[in-house]
Amino acid sequence: MLDNCAHTMKRAYNSCPKCGYKLKWLERVRLSPAIFRKFVPCPKCGVTLSWPKRPYWLMITGTLLFLLWATWVFASGRDSTVWIVSLLFPMVIVAIGAFRLRVETRESS
């Protein structure tokens, strides 16, 4: 059961939800988040693929929060253990967003 669930999650992360085409590594890199969400066509069926909006924004927000917080902590000289451990909060936000990323078809506007 657990093995089947892991296989299903892996397929959802790596595959087109419409036709089931398993995206290759380079195709997933093209889809990878940067500053803006990217939309790429599925090589097999042509439907537009993207990452889901909410997990994507959780990752971006957590990353920016981490960078700002880390800059403030180290620039202000507050590099004690408590302040450094406080950097885990934005990293948890990034992890939650990353674990929720699944390839989806682009919503029509």
Secondary structure as GFF3:
##gff-version 3
##sequence-region A 1 109
A	DSSP	alpha_helix	2	14	.	.	.	ID=ss1
A	DSSP	alpha_helix	25	31	.	.	.	ID=ss2
A	DSSP	beta_strand	40	41	.	.	.	ID=ss3
A	DSSP	beta_strand	48	50	.	.	.	ID=ss4
A	DSSP	alpha_helix	53	75	.	.	.	ID=ss5
A	DSSP	alpha_helix	81	85	.	.	.	ID=ss6
A	DSSP	alpha_helix	88	99	.	.	.	ID=ss7
A	DSSP	beta_strand	104	105	.	.	.	ID=ss8
###
